[in-house]
Amino acid sequence: MLNMLALLQQGLTTGDGLAVGLAVIGGGLAVLGAGVGIGRIGGHMTEAMARQPEEGRNIQTAAIVLAVFIEGVALFGLVIAMISTS
């Protein structure tokens, strides 16, 4: 896996520092956003299951599907950031 710090340092020495720096920041924001989103899903899922225990399976299934979609979007953002550094 590519090391983002190494990419940033390489970009600074070759003159493409701004483009690489922005790509690194974009990838970091994509991962940070996914972490926050999945955390919020987990918290609200726990609240919903505490309020309606009989709907626990449906709530858990929906939360897992949403978490998968968020991970997919974060991975897509990270791949775009990696591609733009090349």
Secondary structure, 3 states (H helix, E strand, C coil): CCCHHHHHHHHHHHCCHHHHHHHHHHHHHHHHHHHHHHHHHHHHHHHHHHHCHHHHHHHHHHHHHHHHHHHHHHHHHHHHHHHHHC
